[in-house]
Amino acid sequence: MEQLKAKRAGIGLRGRNRDQAFDGYTLFAPNGDEGLVVLIDMEGQVAHEWRLPSKAWCPYLTPDRTLLCNIRTKDETQGRFIEEQPWKCGALMELDWQGNVLWEVRHPDHHHDGIRLASGNVLLLCLTELPADIAATVQGGKPGTEHEGKMHADYLVEMTTAGETVWEWRVWEHLDPASHPIVNIQDERKEWTHGNAVAELPNGDVVVSFREISTVVIVDKSSGDVRWELGPPVLNNQHAPSPLPNGNLLIFDNGTHRLESVFPYSRVIEVDPRTSEIVWSYQDTPAMAFYSPMISNAQRLPNGNTLVNEGNFGRLFEVTSEGEIVWEYVSPWFAGQPPRGPNNQVFRAYRCGPEIMPA
C-alpha cells in the first residue's frame, strides 16, 4: 500500500469538465527535477518542456512563446545569508521555445521573483541586511532568532537586460517598522518583510507582496511612495498578487496563522484597491480542506474561471466564479527529505491558451 498520503490520494489528472474548463496548457516548474519546466495539456500529459541549468522559479510564457524564468545561481555571494535560503535565485533569463538563452541578468541579492517590464527592462526582488538602527525597531517574531544577530529586508532593482541598474526602491525607506510588525510570533527574525512577489500595473506602478508582515503594497514608480496597502487581519502570509484588467488584484491568501480563526485555511480573494473591499473569494467547504501554508498563486482565466495552485501539495485546480471545480491535477513529481519531504510542491502555475503551441 502506498505510504505517502499525497500519492495515495491520486496524482496526475483528477477530473475535467470539458464544457466549463478553459482549454489550454498549464505551465509550472515541478519539484523533484532540478531545472525542469513543463507545459501540460488538459489531460495532464507533458506537451513541452525546458531544461534549465539549475532550480527554476516563477516561470511564465510571453505572447512570443518565450519563457521568462528565475533560476538559482552559485556565485561570489556563497556563504551569505541569502545563499543559505531555499528561495535564493540570482538570475532572470529569457529562453526561446527550444531552450536557447536569449539574455540573462544576474544580481547576487535576487530572490523569489523577477519580471520583464513593459519597457523591456527587468525588475528583481532583492534582499540585503537591514540597517541596525531600523532593525532594532522591528516588532514581532520569535526573540533571538536573528541571523548572527542581524536582520534582513527587501529592496527592488530595475535593470536593463544588459545589466545596468536604472532604479532602486528600499522597503525600509517607505514602510514604518513600528506599524508593520512581523505578524506571527512563530516566525524567525532573520527577515523583517520577506518579499515573495512583484508585478507591474498598466501605469507602470509596482505591486509587491511581503509575507512576514502580511502586507501587499502598490508603489508609485515615479515617487517611490506607497500609494496603497492592504495588511492584517485581511491578509495572512499571502502570495502572488496578480493585477486584473478591471483594476483589481487577485491574491492567494495563505492563512497560516489567522487571528480570527481557531484553524488555518487558505482562500483566493479579489480585492478592489479603490475601496480595499473583497469583491470575490474562493475557499473550500469546510474551509480547512483548502490550505497551503506557503508558496501558491491564482490566475484569472479568459473565460472568467480562476486557476488555483495549492502549492504546498502540488494541486492545481480551476474553479468557476461560483466556486465549482471544473479541472483538477496533482503534480506527480516528488522530492525532498523529512520533515518537509517527500513533497510535490509547485511554487506557481499559469494557464496559457491553445494558441501558445507552435503550429
ChimeraX attribute file (.defattr): number of C-alpha atoms within 10 A of each C-alpha:
attribute: neighborCount
match mode: 1-to-1
recipient: residues
	/A:1	4
	/A:2	8
	/A:3	7
	/A:4	11
	/A:5	8
	/A:6	19
	/A:7	16
	/A:8	10
	/A:9	10
	/A:10	13
	/A:11	18
	/A:12	18
	/A:13	20
	/A:14	16
	/A:15	15
	/A:16	17
	/A:17	12
	/A:18	11
	/A:19	8
	/A:20	16
	/A:21	22
	/A:22	25
	/A:23	16
	/A:24	16
	/A:25	24
	/A:26	21
	/A:27	23
	/A:28	24
	/A:29	27
	/A:30	26
	/A:31	24
	/A:32	17
	/A:33	15
	/A:34	15
	/A:35	18
	/A:36	18
	/A:37	25
	/A:38	19
	/A:39	23
	/A:40	18
	/A:41	19
	/A:42	21
	/A:43	15
	/A:44	20
	/A:45	13
	/A:46	14
	/A:47	14
	/A:48	15
	/A:49	17
	/A:50	17
	/A:51	16
	/A:52	20
	/A:53	11
	/A:54	16
	/A:55	24
	/A:56	26
	/A:57	28
	/A:58	23
	/A:59	25
	/A:60	23
	/A:61	20
	/A:62	12
	/A:63	9
	/A:64	9
	/A:65	15
	/A:66	19
	/A:67	23
	/A:68	23
	/A:69	25
	/A:70	31
	/A:71	27
	/A:72	23
	/A:73	20
	/A:74	13
	/A:75	12
	/A:76	9
	/A:77	14
	/A:78	12
	/A:79	9
	/A:80	12
	/A:81	19
	/A:82	22
	/A:83	21
	/A:84	10
	/A:85	10
	/A:86	11
	/A:87	17
	/A:88	25
	/A:89	30
	/A:90	27
	/A:91	24
	/A:92	28
	/A:93	22
	/A:94	23
	/A:95	19
	/A:96	15
	/A:97	17
	/A:98	12
	/A:99	14
	/A:100	14
	/A:101	15
	/A:102	11
	/A:103	12
	/A:104	16
	/A:105	18
	/A:106	20
	/A:107	19
	/A:108	21
	/A:109	23
	/A:110	29
	/A:111	29
	/A:112	25
	/A:113	27
	/A:114	31
	/A:115	24
	/A:116	22
	/A:117	17
	/A:118	12
	/A:119	8
	/A:120	11
	/A:121	17
	/A:122	21
	/A:123	25
	/A:124	29
	/A:125	26
	/A:126	28
	/A:127	24
	/A:128	18
	/A:129	17
	/A:130	20
	/A:131	13
	/A:132	12
	/A:133	8
	/A:134	14
	/A:135	20
	/A:136	12
	/A:137	12
	/A:138	20
	/A:139	18
	/A:140	21
	/A:141	21
	/A:142	15
	/A:143	12
	/A:144	12
	/A:145	15
	/A:146	17
	/A:147	14
	/A:148	9
	/A:149	10
	/A:150	18
	/A:151	24
	/A:152	21
	/A:153	21
	/A:154	24
	/A:155	19
	/A:156	22
	/A:157	19
	/A:158	21
	/A:159	22
	/A:160	17
	/A:161	18
	/A:162	11
	/A:163	14
	/A:164	11
	/A:165	14
	/A:166	11
	/A:167	12
	/A:168	15
	/A:169	19
	/A:170	17
	/A:171	19
	/A:172	17
	/A:173	11
	/A:174	12
	/A:175	14
	/A:176	13
	/A:177	20
	/A:178	11
	/A:179	10
	/A:180	19
	/A:181	18
	/A:182	24
	/A:183	25
	/A:184	19
	/A:185	13
	/A:186	12
	/A:187	16
	/A:188	19
	/A:189	25
	/A:190	22
	/A:191	25
	/A:192	31
	/A:193	29
	/A:194	23
	/A:195	28
	/A:196	24
	/A:197	25
	/A:198	25
	/A:199	21
	/A:200	20
	/A:201	18
	/A:202	11
	/A:203	9
	/A:204	15
	/A:205	17
	/A:206	20
	/A:207	24
	/A:208	23
	/A:209	27
	/A:210	25
	/A:211	26
	/A:212	25
	/A:213	25
	/A:214	28
	/A:215	24
	/A:216	27
	/A:217	21
	/A:218	22
	/A:219	22
	/A:220	16
	/A:221	18
	/A:222	8
	/A:223	10
	/A:224	17
	/A:225	15
	/A:226	17
	/A:227	12
	/A:228	14
	/A:229	15
	/A:230	17
	/A:231	19
	/A:232	15
	/A:233	13
	/A:234	18
	/A:235	23
	/A:236	27
	/A:237	29
	/A:238	32
	/A:239	31
	/A:240	27
	/A:241	27
	/A:242	23
	/A:243	20
	/A:244	16
	/A:245	10
	/A:246	7
	/A:247	13
	/A:248	19
	/A:249	22
	/A:250	25
	/A:251	25
	/A:252	31
	/A:253	28
	/A:254	29
	/A:255	25
	/A:256	19
	/A:257	18
	/A:258	20
	/A:259	15
	/A:260	9
	/A:261	9
	/A:262	8
	/A:263	12
	/A:264	20
	/A:265	22
	/A:266	27
	/A:267	23
	/A:268	21
	/A:269	22
	/A:270	22
	/A:271	22
	/A:272	17
	/A:273	16
	/A:274	9
	/A:275	8
	/A:276	15
	/A:277	14
	/A:278	15
	/A:279	11
	/A:280	13
	/A:281	16
	/A:282	21
	/A:283	16
	/A:284	14
	/A:285	8
	/A:286	8
	/A:287	14
	/A:288	15
	/A:289	12
	/A:290	16
	/A:291	22
	/A:292	25
	/A:293	20
	/A:294	22
	/A:295	21
	/A:296	29
	/A:297	28
	/A:298	27
	/A:299	25
	/A:300	22
	/A:301	19
	/A:302	11
	/A:303	12
	/A:304	12
	/A:305	21
	/A:306	24
	/A:307	26
	/A:308	25
	/A:309	29
	/A:310	29
	/A:311	23
	/A:312	18
	/A:313	19
	/A:314	28
	/A:315	25
	/A:316	26
	/A:317	22
	/A:318	27
	/A:319	22
	/A:320	20
	/A:321	15
	/A:322	10
	/A:323	14
	/A:324	13
	/A:325	19
	/A:326	19
	/A:327	22
	/A:328	24
	/A:329	21
	/A:330	24
	/A:331	24
	/A:332	20
	/A:333	18
	/A:334	17
	/A:335	15
	/A:336	12
	/A:337	8
	/A:338	7
	/A:339	7
	/A:340	10
	/A:341	12
	/A:342	16
	/A:343	23
	/A:344	24
	/A:345	29
	/A:346	26
	/A:347	25
	/A:348	26
	/A:349	26
	/A:350	22
	/A:351	26
	/A:352	21
	/A:353	13
	/A:354	12
	/A:355	11
	/A:356	15
	/A:357	14
	/A:358	7
	/A:359	4
